[in-house]
């Protein structure tokens, strides 16, 4: 599994290098710390990273969904304000009642980078089921930072099926 993560991260890093010249000191966004007030997770990178993992497991790609992005940000902000992770079941229920089809969510805290969050989710059977949900076609992901928390960074990842 570790080699799969390394090969996925290496492939994404190489793909980023091929997109044109960039500052050599710039690190890939999946290693950028979210533990500061101006940090915003690179949702496209998250989609690509999770999509590569899904592809390696025989599953289809995901598309970024603005509504799921908004819901993920609201949930991450709520967790940061409360300074504790929320219930994924309650979040999924709210998503379903607002029209999301087959929503699944990973809510977590303490990971400072996308690479750490992805690795932690992949290693947790419960969170890995969300990453590998065969019904999922859409994704939203967000973080919120709270400096005085023991966790510092709260994460909300949501996947859902098409609304059709």
Secondary structure, 3 states (H helix, E strand, C coil): CHHHHHHHHHHHHHHHHHCCCCCCCCCCHHHCCCCCCCCCCCHHHHHHHHHHHHHHCCCCCCEECHHHHHHHHHHHHHHHHHCCCCCHHHHHHHHHHCCCEEEEEEEEECCCCHHHHHHHHHHCHHHHHHHCCCCCCEEEEEEEECCCCCCCEEEEEEEEECCC
